[in-house]
Amino acid sequence: MSGGPDSGAIESLVTLDARLRWLSAWTIHNANHLRPSRDGLKVGGHQASCASISTIMAVLYFHALRPQDKVAVKPHAGPVLHAIQYLYGRQERDQLERFRGMGGAQSYPSRTKDRIPVDFSTGSVGLGVAITAFASLVQDYLIAHGRLGADQTGRMVALMGDAELDEGNIYECLIEAYKHDIRNCWWIVDYNRQSLDHTTADRMFNRFDDIFRTCGWRVITLKHGKMQLAAFARPGGKALEQWIDACPNADYAALTYQGGAAWRKRILADIGAMPDIAALLDSYDDPALSTLMTNLGGHCVETLMEAFADAADDRPTMFIAYTIKGYGLPFAGHKDNHAGLMNPTQIGDLRTSLGIAEGDEWSPYGGLGHNAAKALEAFVATAPLAALPSVQADAVAVPAIAAPQGAEQSTQAAFGRILLELAKAGHPIADRIVTTSPDVTVSTNLGAFVNQRGLFRRQELADVFHAAKIPSPQKWVGHGAGQHIELGIAENNLFLMLAALGLAEPLFGTRLIPVGTVYDPFIARGLDALNYGCYQDARFLLVATPSGLTLGPEGGAHQSINSPLIGMGQPGLTYFEPAYVDELALMMEHAFHHLQAPAPEGGSVYLRLSTRALTQIERTDDDWQVDAVKGAYWLRRPQADAQVAILFTGAIAPEAIAAWESMSEDLPGLGLLNVTSPDLLHRGWSARRSARWGSREATPSHIERLLRDLAPGAGLVTIIDGSPSALSWIGGVLGQRVSPLGIDRFGQTGDLPDLYRTYRLDPDAIVEAAAELLLDA
């Protein structure tokens, strides 16, 4: 590069680095030592983790980043992010004073719970890193589709602790990113060589260069600051450099904590006999020697400025920035400093060293003097991030979705047909749909949509089999206008991809309708990433199929048991399980609206579908639809004196209907309730109960209104191809007796008659359960 960084900017950034270290440390100190504690528990915070990355964040946020760049901040650096926004005037002192308290700044950066701008929520380590790669792919998708101008291209940046590189999801992501040739992505490693429990091992870190370079990344290692480099150029400096490079992580951390005298003693003992070493060390007193030995690349403003400027192209880049955990704080380098807190004396000494008067601790520029404060305030006001654009997108119109025709259909096949019809019809919403799947595109019935709309590839990808005239129903051509993103068989990547697509509006100002398919039992393989996407209010439609024991021949490993409970327990996700294709069409139409509704009304949707083809039922009217979207409707309405009712969910409908038909002659008015969403029913009932202790009116929930059609004390037989507890709770709504049927142990191979009989999902089991309830009445 020509020339070096501006000296005035360097000085300002050095001062800002110190401000961030102070404000983050004081925010944590206030929460733990000054704010009244009513429960006596440690509030926590990570002063050492904040200090190790403050220089990197100062250079990024006040110099290198542009408004279109997006950043995932390592969880434990949350207080530094709040300090940055405090200096920008976008964070309130009250929020800092209530850090980790009710209504205050969050422990870890949160898109939905913090008041400051947060691009990506972080907290579950590694996920905030990986999502930036998928966000870069989404950005390329939007550019290729003409929904984002090339001049609006931003860089997706992840700030990570070095211990996060132990997370397996990072390497799953790295492989997928290589396949898709991602661009405009920076991963910056705060390499302080300490994790929660200990100093990190040296051996593996020496291989990261190779791993990332093999995957097409540029790796830039920032080990030495300018002060160290200047020392290395002096007589004896080369030997000192070699000694530093060979020093084990644990030793370096311990010597940092011990200070200048310990550095001098150790270096002299190891290489003091070499020429010029003693003279070189004698030129520094103990404090200056300590400063020299901690002048690593990640704490040198000038080094960071140059490195970021040199990586200005679109090649993905990994920066390994050597740092000191707890840099500038009294416990710098101590192996136990991860959760360590400065005591009042130590924070007081730090305050004095910065010239901050007591009572002036929250002042953004306290201790600098009037002129210096004004100059720094002006520098911040002219930084690229001083003004952030507002991004939002209008809702996309949702058409009426018709159910596919056919006497016998499965919900899985019907889902594929509905997407195909949307694609062929050319409705505007079809242009916003982006499908994705972890190597199960065909087996989850997305193939027809992909044939119609194509694979997304930045470079053209021909279908070799089609070109060679080899017969195949799949005609997959890859191009920039394609609308399907094919992933490898890693469910964690699926959910990160869905999360990135589902954040297109807040990140890029344009709305997408992400649709992801996965085998239902394997939701659990990516559950942390699913929770992560929902936590930051990413909007997507998750279609999980095939589900349950009903997938008989595949055996237990491919049969889902607890996925209904996942759907019920996951905040930000609404779970539906349709039995019939007209229910599916209704729920997909509802989902397309729900995905676009503002918070807190809107959210993501999970459809649990089946490969089992059911005989479709004739409808005499559409009255059932309103109740179906609320979570349940009477397929056979009970008489007022009905003593028992059958409640079923999903593909088990034929067994429930058969049992109802066999009992209806002896029990006229027997009720048959189709539960389309155990999730919505339970949520409504819980809200009804909690409303009694709040200011809201406690109106009856939907399930209460439905159950009141039965005789008081009527028994309930519940049945689902999944955990019976997904429905058994319904007995608690009005205090009714319940006989719950479902799956509570691993399945096995077999045909449906054998499996349903063995696991008590057949009509006989339902009849027996109802008879027991009547006998016990």
Residue, then its C-alpha position, 0 to 999 in steps of 0.5 A: m500500500s502507498g503511504g501509512p495510516d494518518s498519524g492523527a487517526i492513529e492517535s484518535l484510535v489509540t485513545l478510543d481503544a482506551r475509552l472502550r476498555w474503560l467503559s466496558a470494564w466500568t459497565i461490568h464493575n457497576a453491575n457487580h460491585l455498585r448496583p444493589s444485589r437482591d439475590g446475592l448472585k454474581v452478575g458476571g461479565h468478561q472484563a478480560s475478554c473485552a480488553s483483549i479485543s478492544t483495539i480490534m473493535a476500535v479500529l473496525y468501528f471507528h475507521a474500517l467499517r462502512p454502513q453496509d458492512k455487517v458484524a457478528v461480535k464475539p459474545h463476551a465482547g458485548p460490553v465493548l459493542h455497547a461502549i461503541q454505540y454509547l460513544y456514537g450516541r446510540q446507547e443510553r447510560d441507563q442501559l449500561e447501568r442496567f447491564r445484565g439486569m431487567g430491561g438493560a443491555q444484554s449479556y451478549p449482543s442480541r438483535t431483538k433484546d438490545r436497543i442498539p444496532v446489532d447485526f447478528s445475535t451471538g451467544s452460542v459460540g461459533l454460530g455467530v461466526a458461521i452465519t456471516a459466511f451464509a449472509s455473504l452468500v445471501q448478499d450474492y444471491l440478492i445482487a444476482h437477482g437484482r435486489l441489491g446494487a453492486d455498489q451496496t455490497g458490504r462485508m460480513v465480519a465475524l469477531m471470534g475468540d480463538a477457542e471458538l475455533d474448537e466448534g465443529n459448526i465452523y468447519e461444516c460452514l467452512i466446507e459449504a462456503y468453499k463450495h459456494d465460493i463465498r466473497n466479502c467475508w472477514w473472520i477476525v480471530d482474537y487470538n489471546r490463547q486463553s479459553l474459559d478453563h486454561t491457555t489454548a494448545d499451541r499445536m492445533f493453531n499452527r494448522f489453521d493457516d493450512i485449513f483456511r488456505t485450502c478452502g480458498w481463504r487468505v490468511i493474515t497473521l498479525k503477531h507483532g506490533k510496530m513497537q516489537l518490529a522496531a525492536f527486532a530491527r535493532p542489534g539482538g532483535k532477531a534473537l528476541e523475535q525467535w524467542i517470542d515466536a517459540c515461547p509456549n502460550a502458557d509461558y507467555a501468558a504467565l510472564t505477561y501477568q508477572g510483568g517486566a522483571a519476570w520477562r527480563k529474568r526469563i529472557l536472560a536465562d534463555i538467550g542472555a548469552m547471545p550477542d546484544i540481547a543484554a544490551l537490548l533489554d537494558s535499554y528498557d526499564d521494567p514497565a517499558l519491557s512489559t509494554l514491549m512484550t505485550n505489543l502484539g499485532g492485535h493491540c497495535v492500531e497501525t498494524l490493524m489499520e494497514a491489515f484491514a486496508d490491504a484486504a480491501d478486495d472481495r476474497p474471504t480473509m481470516f485475520i489471526a490477531y495475537t492479543i493479550k487476554g485482559y490487556g491493560l488490566p491488572f490480571a492480564g495474562h492470568k489463566d483464571n481471568h476469563a470470569g475474573l473481575m477487578n476489585p474496587t481498588q483495582i478499578g480505582d487505580l485504572r480510573t486514576s491512570l486514565g485521569i477520570a475523576e470520581g463521579d465522572e466514570w460514565s462520561p464518554y470522554g472523561g479525563l481527556g480535557h476539554n480540547a482533547a475531548k472535543a477533538l475525539e468527539a469530532f473524530v467519532a462524528t465523522a467516522p463512516l458508521a456515524a450515520l446508519p441507513s434505515v432498511q426495511a421492505d414492504a410486505v409481499a402479497v400472498p395469493a390464495i393457495a389452492a389444494p392440489q387435486g387427488a383422491e389420495q395424497s400425502t402432505q409431503a407430495a402436496f407440498g411439492r405440488i403447491l410450490l411448483e404451481l406457485a413457481k409456474a403461476g409467476h405470482p410475485i411471491a414465487d420470485r421471493i421464495v428461496t428453497t434450500s435443503p441439506d442434500v434431501t431436495v429430491s426426497t422432500n419433494l422440492g425437485a419440481f420447484v428446482n426444475q422450474r426455477g433452477l439452482f443458484r450459482r454465481q457461475e453457470l452450471a450445466d446439467v451434464f446428464h440432461a445435455a447427454k440426453i440421459p433420462s432423469p426427472q431432475k433437470w438442474v441447471g445452475h445460474g444466477a437467477g436460480q432460486h434453490i441453494e443446495l447444501g451438503i448433508a449438514e443440518n446445522n448449515l441448513f438452519l444457519m442458511l435459513a437464518a441468514l435468508g430470513l434476515a434479508e430484510p433487516l440486513f439488506g432491506t429486501r424481503l425473501i421467503p426462505v423455505g427449507t426442507v429436512y428429514d423430521p428426525f434430523i431437526a435435532r442435529g441442528l437444534d442449536a442453530l434452529n434456536y439461534g435463528c429464532y432467537q434473532d427473529a429470522r423468518f423462514l418456513l421449515v418443512a420437515t418430512p417424512s415424520g414419525l413411525t409412519l416412515g416404517p421401512e426406514g427404521g428407528a434412526h429415521q423415525s422422529i419421536n420428540s420433534p412435536l415437542i421441539g415445535m411446541g417448545q421453540p420460541g419464535l416458531t409456530y408448529f403445524e401438522p396437517a393431516y390433509v392437503d387442504e389443511l396444508a394449503l391453508m397453513m402455507e398461505h397462513a405461513f407466508h403471511h406470518l413470516q412477514a408480520p411485524a414482531p411480536e405477532g410474526g415469526s417462523v413456521y414449522l410444518r411436520l409432514s408425512t409421506r403417507a398418502l391419505t384418502q382426502i375428505e370431502r368438505t361441505d363448507d369452509d367453516w373449519q378453516v378458521d379453527a384449523v389455523k387456530g390449532a384444532y377443529w372438530l372433524r366430527r362435532p360431538q353432542a353436548d352429552a358426549q362422554v368421550a372424544i378422540l383427539f388426533t394429529g397428522a398422518i394418524a387420521p385414518e386410524a382415528i377415523a376408523a376408531w370413531e366409526s367403530m364406536s359411533e353406533d354405540l356412542p352417538g355424538l362421539g367427538l373427533l377433534n383434528v389437532t392441527s397445531p398442538d403448539l398454538l393450542h398450548r400457547g393459547w391455553s398458557a396465555r389464558r392462564s397467565a393472563r389472570w395474573g396480568s392486566r390482560e383480559a382472561t378470555p377462554s382459549h381456543i382449546e377451552r372453547l372446543l372442549r366445552d362442546l363435550a359433557p363435563g368430565a368427558g374423557l379424552v383419547t389423544i393420539i399422535d405419531g410422536s411423543p404422547s405428551a404433545l397432546s396429553w396436556i390437554g386433559g389439564v385444560l378442564g381437568q379431564r381424564v386422558s388416555p394418551l397414545g403415541i411414541d415414547r420409545f425408539g421405533q423399528t423397521g416394519d410395515l404400518p399394520d405391524l408398527y401401529r399394532t406394536y406401538r398402539l397406534d391402531p384403531d383397536a388401541i384407540v377403542e380400548a383406550a376409550a373403553e377404559l375411560l368410560l369404565d373409569a367414569 
